[in-house]
Amino acid sequence: MFAVYAARIDADNPLSGLETGERPDPEPPAGWSVVTVKAAALNHHDVFSLRGVGLPADRLPMILGCDAAGVDADGNEVVVHGVIGDANAGGGDETLDPRRSLLSERYQGTLAERVMVPKGNLIPKPAALSFEEAACLPTAYLTAYKMLFEKSGVQPGATLLVQGAGGGVATAIIVLGRAAGYRVWATSRGEAKRERALKLGADQVFPAGARLPERVDVVMETVGQATWAHSVRSLKPGGRIVIAGATSGDAPPAELTRVFFTQLSVIGSTMGSRDQLGRLARFCEQTGVRPVIDRVLPLAQARDGFEAMIAGDLFGKIVFNP
Ligand SMILES: NC(=O)c1ccc[n+]([C@@H]2O[C@H](COP(=O)([O-])OP(=O)(O)OC[C@H]3O[C@@H](n4cnc5c(N)ncnc54)[C@H](OP(=O)(O)O)[C@@H]3O)[C@@H](O)[C@H]2O)c1
């Protein structure tokens, strides 16, 4: 089958290890199902994989991709939950299973004509969403959902600051947060992206690092090093940073004095559970929220999508059709 895969690891030049071509068809063990992929979304995770983050060279070649929507062996339209883990081993939450992985880390990923997953990782595709929209849910939108509704600890009406407004997770937080009644403020390096964030429903937008009119209750971080100092300074005393990513680097000064003196909380968040994915799908149906798609490309042109992501030249999700 045709697939997009990591053939080599290169921390500095990730695209040099990206290849497209034939890979073996999945051979599912008992309890697993093969899904014919109709749409698969790109995540920054796929770029990190090519850099060798979470993907050691001894697992190559590895088909990339954490998200897909498609059709299972029985003809059901499904969304693939990308966390392969045992909820019992994680105290009821598969994202806390010490042995959990995401598709494309240990098991072959979704940027392919077919992917195999445990049957328990399939949820029905919401009828109101296209395959392309549904393919955005399992990573970026699920991460945003958990950051907002499990980890932020604040109720609708509170003010959120979203760093790096153009990203896949960031746009997801804007649309989900807006629909849930939060006051959403966002920063972006680019004027055009700030304008688009306003159109999406952000209440106010600011250049990266700008002084805000007032301090916020929660900051939603996925940019990391480039925005960390601003995030710490933008919070009310007692506020929270929910962090799910570090695109620009993961070793900024920790600002420890400000963290303890203003009694901030730093809350890590990763993906979400299968049950949360099901509730996210229903949330989209109930509210009319639809994932923000930057562009849809044939899977054979995946390299163009990776280049745009590495350049930061996107607003929302890049989706591929096999
Ligand atoms: N923990 C999890 O489960 C989980 C799940 C999904 C994603 N993530 C992580 O979250 C991060 C975002 O993922 P994504 O797929 O949403 O990525 P993405 O679509 O590529 O978005 C990245 C955004 O970060 C901003 N950015 C990048 N470099 C920057 C820099 N040097 N300075 C300031 N802003 C910068 C840009 O926003 P502007 O251009 O608008 O400023 C860009 O749009 C990644 O690190 C990813 O690994 C984690």
The ligand as an SDF file (V2000), in Angstrom:
LIG
                    3D

 48 52  0  0  0  0  0  0  0  0999 V2000
    0.8540   16.6630   24.4060 N   0  0  0  0  0  0  0  0  0  0  0  0
    0.1190   16.2800   23.3820 C   0  0  0  0  0  0  0  0  0  0  0  0
   -0.6460   15.3260   23.4640 O   0  0  0  0  0  0  0  0  0  0  0  0
    0.2000   17.0480   22.1230 C   0  0  0  0  0  0  0  0  0  0  0  0
   -0.8070   16.9180   21.1740 C   0  0  0  0  0  0  0  0  0  0  0  0
   -0.7420   17.7260   20.0450 C   0  0  0  0  0  0  0  0  0  0  0  0
    0.3260   18.5980   19.8890 C   0  0  0  0  0  0  0  0  0  0  0  0
    1.3110   18.6440   20.8000 N   0  0  0  0  0  0  0  0  0  0  0  0
    2.4410   19.5600   20.6570 C   0  0  0  0  0  0  0  0  0  0  0  0
    1.9250   20.8820   20.5990 O   0  0  0  0  0  0  0  0  0  0  0  0
    2.7100   21.6580   19.7210 C   0  0  0  0  0  0  0  0  0  0  0  0
    1.8340   22.2480   18.6430 C   0  0  0  0  0  0  0  0  0  0  0  0
    1.4070   21.2000   17.7970 O   0  0  0  0  0  0  0  0  0  0  0  0
    0.5840   21.5320   16.4850 P   0  0  0  0  0  0  0  0  0  0  0  0
    0.3900   20.2420   15.7700 O   0  0  0  0  0  0  0  0  0  0  0  0
   -0.5990   22.3760   16.8380 O   0  0  0  0  0  0  0  0  0  0  0  0
    1.6800   22.3920   15.6810 O   0  0  0  0  0  0  0  0  0  0  0  0
    1.5400   23.4530   14.5270 P   0  0  0  0  0  0  0  0  0  0  0  0
    0.1940   23.3140   13.8980 O   0  0  0  0  0  0  0  0  0  0  0  0
    2.7520   23.3030   13.6870 O   0  0  0  0  0  0  0  0  0  0  0  0
    1.5750   24.8700   15.3000 O   0  0  0  0  0  0  0  0  0  0  0  0
    2.6870   25.4240   15.8560 C   0  0  0  0  0  0  0  0  0  0  0  0
    2.4070   26.9130   16.1700 C   0  0  0  0  0  0  0  0  0  0  0  0
    3.3560   27.3370   17.1320 O   0  0  0  0  0  0  0  0  0  0  0  0
    3.7240   28.6530   16.8800 C   0  0  0  0  0  0  0  0  0  0  0  0
    5.2050   28.6930   16.8330 N   0  0  0  0  0  0  0  0  0  0  0  0
    6.0390   27.8230   16.2770 C   0  0  0  0  0  0  0  0  0  0  0  0
    7.3140   28.1890   16.4440 N   0  0  0  0  0  0  0  0  0  0  0  0
    7.2840   29.3290   17.1210 C   0  0  0  0  0  0  0  0  0  0  0  0
    8.2720   30.2130   17.5800 C   0  0  0  0  0  0  0  0  0  0  0  0
    9.5740   30.0010   17.3950 N   0  0  0  0  0  0  0  0  0  0  0  0
    7.8750   31.3130   18.2160 N   0  0  0  0  0  0  0  0  0  0  0  0
    6.5700   31.5590   18.4290 C   0  0  0  0  0  0  0  0  0  0  0  0
    5.5980   30.7290   18.0160 N   0  0  0  0  0  0  0  0  0  0  0  0
    5.9460   29.6390   17.3700 C   0  0  0  0  0  0  0  0  0  0  0  0
    3.1380   29.0850   15.5760 C   0  0  0  0  0  0  0  0  0  0  0  0
    2.0980   29.9770   15.8350 O   0  0  0  0  0  0  0  0  0  0  0  0
    2.0590   31.4800   15.2090 P   0  0  0  0  0  0  0  0  0  0  0  0
    2.7580   31.4280   13.8860 O   0  0  0  0  0  0  0  0  0  0  0  0
    0.6140   31.7810   15.1330 O   0  0  0  0  0  0  0  0  0  0  0  0
    2.7660   32.3730   16.1790 O   0  0  0  0  0  0  0  0  0  0  0  0
    2.6260   27.7960   14.9760 C   0  0  0  0  0  0  0  0  0  0  0  0
    1.4570   27.9980   14.2360 O   0  0  0  0  0  0  0  0  0  0  0  0
    3.8000   20.7350   19.1930 C   0  0  0  0  0  0  0  0  0  0  0  0
    4.9680   20.9390   19.9660 O   0  0  0  0  0  0  0  0  0  0  0  0
    3.2260   19.3670   19.4000 C   0  0  0  0  0  0  0  0  0  0  0  0
    4.2220   18.3670   19.5440 O   0  0  0  0  0  0  0  0  0  0  0  0
    1.2590   17.8890   21.9210 C   0  0  0  0  0  0  0  0  0  0  0  0
  1  2  1  0
  2  3  2  0
  2  4  1  0
  4  5  1  0
  4 48  2  0
  5  6  2  0
  6  7  1  0
  7  8  2  0
  8  9  1  0
  8 48  1  0
  9 10  1  0
  9 46  1  0
 10 11  1  0
 11 12  1  0
 11 44  1  0
 12 13  1  0
 13 14  1  0
 14 15  2  0
 14 16  1  0
 14 17  1  0
 17 18  1  0
 18 19  2  0
 18 20  1  0
 18 21  1  0
 21 22  1  0
 22 23  1  0
 23 24  1  0
 23 42  1  0
 24 25  1  0
 25 26  1  0
 25 36  1  0
 26 27  1  0
 26 35  1  0
 27 28  2  0
 28 29  1  0
 29 30  1  0
 29 35  2  0
 30 31  1  0
 30 32  2  0
 32 33  1  0
 33 34  2  0
 34 35  1  0
 36 37  1  0
 36 42  1  0
 37 38  1  0
 38 39  2  0
 38 40  1  0
 38 41  1  0
 42 43  1  0
 44 45  1  0
 44 46  1  0
 46 47  1  0
M  CHG  2   8   1  16  -1
M  END
$$$$
